[in-house]
Amino acid sequence: MNAHTKAPWNATGYNVHTTGTVAFCQTNSSGFDGTASADEMRANARLIAAAPDMLDELQKQLTWLKHIQPQVEAPSSVMLGFEQSIKCLNAVIEKASGS
């Protein structure tokens, strides 16, 4: 399922890297208009670096919700919340994994 470069990723300056580079966040890179601030580029690099951990945690939470949902006896509004959470988690995981 995970065809992306294996974690850990980390942010250094504007660059996010692993053993090989997976992304550059720069304000003056060709194809960009250069309007992003240095703080914004550092924030982008941190977000990119956290992506594998976030995907892993989303997958764990989805598994947990699917596991406990049949065991929960709750009002229909709570069960609707379970269903919505599962639907949203599935959508985000599919977007991240390309499936």
Short mmCIF file of the C-alpha atoms (twelve columns), coordinates in Angstrom:
data_MODEL
# 
_entry.id   MODEL 
# 
loop_
_atom_site.group_PDB 
_atom_site.id 
_atom_site.type_symbol 
_atom_site.label_atom_id 
_atom_site.label_alt_id 
_atom_site.label_comp_id 
_atom_site.label_asym_id 
_atom_site.label_seq_id 
_atom_site.Cartn_x 
_atom_site.Cartn_y 
_atom_site.Cartn_z 
_atom_site.pdbx_PDB_model_num 
ATOM 1  C CA . MET A 1  0.000   0.000  0.000   1 
ATOM 2  C CA . ASN A 2  2.810   2.461  0.822   1 
ATOM 3  C CA . ALA A 3  4.693   3.082  -2.404  1 
ATOM 4  C CA . HIS A 4  6.174   6.311  -1.067  1 
ATOM 5  C CA . THR A 5  9.741   6.684  0.162   1 
ATOM 6  C CA . LYS A 6  10.013  5.006  3.537   1 
ATOM 7  C CA . ALA A 7  10.090  7.157  6.670   1 
ATOM 8  C CA . PRO A 8  11.584  8.734  8.600   1 
ATOM 9  C CA . TRP A 9  11.545  11.993 6.720   1 
ATOM 10 C CA . ASN A 10 12.888  15.135 8.309   1 
ATOM 11 C CA . ALA A 11 12.925  18.823 7.592   1 
ATOM 12 C CA . THR A 12 16.207  20.709 7.337   1 
ATOM 13 C CA . GLY A 13 15.912  24.347 6.418   1 
ATOM 14 C CA . TYR A 14 13.563  24.326 3.470   1 
ATOM 15 C CA . ASN A 15 14.459  20.812 2.362   1 
ATOM 16 C CA . VAL A 16 12.714  17.600 3.327   1 
ATOM 17 C CA . HIS A 17 14.848  14.555 2.824   1 
ATOM 18 C CA . THR A 18 15.367  10.888 3.517   1 
ATOM 19 C CA . THR A 19 18.215  8.844  2.154   1 
ATOM 20 C CA . GLY A 20 17.223  10.449 -1.144  1 
ATOM 21 C CA . THR A 21 15.492  13.763 -1.633  1 
ATOM 22 C CA . VAL A 22 11.716  13.559 -1.905  1 
ATOM 23 C CA . ALA A 23 10.868  17.265 -1.941  1 
ATOM 24 C CA . PHE A 24 12.297  20.757 -1.986  1 
ATOM 25 C CA . CYS A 25 10.436  23.707 -0.485  1 
ATOM 26 C CA . GLN A 26 12.039  26.871 -1.777  1 
ATOM 27 C CA . THR A 27 10.784  30.365 -2.420  1 
ATOM 28 C CA . ASN A 28 12.849  30.857 -5.571  1 
ATOM 29 C CA . SER A 29 12.464  27.454 -7.260  1 
ATOM 30 C CA . SER A 30 11.521  27.561 -10.939 1 
ATOM 31 C CA . GLY A 31 7.817   27.113 -11.412 1 
ATOM 32 C CA . PHE A 32 6.974   29.035 -8.229  1 
ATOM 33 C CA . ASP A 33 6.253   32.727 -8.040  1 
ATOM 34 C CA . GLY A 34 8.472   33.240 -4.998  1 
ATOM 35 C CA . THR A 35 5.748   34.858 -2.892  1 
ATOM 36 C CA . ALA A 36 5.883   32.355 -0.002  1 
ATOM 37 C CA . SER A 37 7.671   33.576 3.095   1 
ATOM 38 C CA . ALA A 38 10.550  31.694 4.686   1 
ATOM 39 C CA . ASP A 39 8.287   30.796 7.624   1 
ATOM 40 C CA . GLU A 40 5.690   29.383 5.241   1 
ATOM 41 C CA . MET A 41 8.324   27.307 3.436   1 
ATOM 42 C CA . ARG A 42 9.628   25.917 6.765   1 
ATOM 43 C CA . ALA A 43 6.039   25.045 7.743   1 
ATOM 44 C CA . ASN A 44 5.564   23.292 4.391   1 
ATOM 45 C CA . ALA A 45 8.767   21.305 4.940   1 
ATOM 46 C CA . ARG A 46 7.628   20.231 8.427   1 
ATOM 47 C CA . LEU A 47 4.242   19.151 7.070   1 
ATOM 48 C CA . ILE A 48 5.862   17.115 4.303   1 
ATOM 49 C CA . ALA A 49 8.246   15.519 6.792   1 
ATOM 50 C CA . ALA A 50 5.329   14.497 9.041   1 
ATOM 51 C CA . ALA A 51 3.300   12.946 6.196   1 
ATOM 52 C CA . PRO A 52 4.440   9.301  6.613   1 
ATOM 53 C CA . ASP A 53 3.731   9.415  10.359  1 
ATOM 54 C CA . MET A 54 0.319   10.976 9.791   1 
ATOM 55 C CA . LEU A 55 -0.611  8.349  7.197   1 
ATOM 56 C CA . ASP A 56 0.485   5.571  9.534   1 
ATOM 57 C CA . GLU A 57 -1.580  7.003  12.392  1 
ATOM 58 C CA . LEU A 58 -4.644  7.457  10.174  1 
ATOM 59 C CA . GLN A 59 -4.412  3.807  9.162   1 
ATOM 60 C CA . LYS A 60 -4.174  2.748  12.823  1 
ATOM 61 C CA . GLN A 61 -7.158  4.901  13.812  1 
ATOM 62 C CA . LEU A 62 -9.232  3.520  10.928  1 
ATOM 63 C CA . THR A 63 -8.430  -0.042 11.967  1 
ATOM 64 C CA . TRP A 64 -9.353  0.775  15.576  1 
ATOM 65 C CA . LEU A 65 -12.680 2.388  14.639  1 
ATOM 66 C CA . LYS A 66 -13.631 -0.545 12.427  1 
ATOM 67 C CA . HIS A 67 -12.724 -2.929 15.253  1 
ATOM 68 C CA . ILE A 68 -14.734 -1.226 17.995  1 
ATOM 69 C CA . GLN A 69 -17.735 -0.058 15.937  1 
ATOM 70 C CA . PRO A 70 -19.603 -3.399 16.136  1 
ATOM 71 C CA . GLN A 71 -19.026 -3.518 19.897  1 
ATOM 72 C CA . VAL A 72 -20.468 -0.084 20.647  1 
ATOM 73 C CA . GLU A 73 -24.045 0.268  21.797  1 
ATOM 74 C CA . ALA A 74 -24.833 3.933  21.430  1 
ATOM 75 C CA . PRO A 75 -27.467 6.323  20.105  1 
ATOM 76 C CA . SER A 76 -27.770 6.540  16.345  1 
ATOM 77 C CA . SER A 77 -26.039 9.937  16.339  1 
ATOM 78 C CA . VAL A 78 -22.910 8.347  17.831  1 
ATOM 79 C CA . MET A 79 -23.041 5.521  15.317  1 
ATOM 80 C CA . LEU A 80 -23.411 8.079  12.533  1 
ATOM 81 C CA . GLY A 81 -20.251 9.714  13.880  1 
ATOM 82 C CA . PHE A 82 -18.433 6.376  13.618  1 
ATOM 83 C CA . GLU A 83 -19.590 5.937  10.039  1 
ATOM 84 C CA . GLN A 84 -18.600 9.487  9.090   1 
ATOM 85 C CA . SER A 85 -15.175 9.106  10.703  1 
ATOM 86 C CA . ILE A 86 -14.549 5.825  8.890   1 
ATOM 87 C CA . LYS A 87 -15.664 7.375  5.598   1 
ATOM 88 C CA . CYS A 88 -13.428 10.424 6.052   1 
ATOM 89 C CA . LEU A 89 -10.406 8.405  7.144   1 
ATOM 90 C CA . ASN A 90 -10.826 6.090  4.149   1 
ATOM 91 C CA . ALA A 91 -10.992 9.088  1.794   1 
ATOM 92 C CA . VAL A 92 -7.838  10.701 3.193   1 
ATOM 93 C CA . ILE A 93 -5.907  7.430  3.154   1 
ATOM 94 C CA . GLU A 94 -6.981  6.774  -0.447  1 
ATOM 95 C CA . LYS A 95 -5.905  10.284 -1.440  1 
ATOM 96 C CA . ALA A 96 -2.505  9.841  0.216   1 
ATOM 97 C CA . SER A 97 -1.912  6.343  -1.152  1 
ATOM 98 C CA . GLY A 98 -3.255  7.010  -4.664  1 
ATOM 99 C CA . SER A 99 -5.762  4.183  -4.549  1 
# 
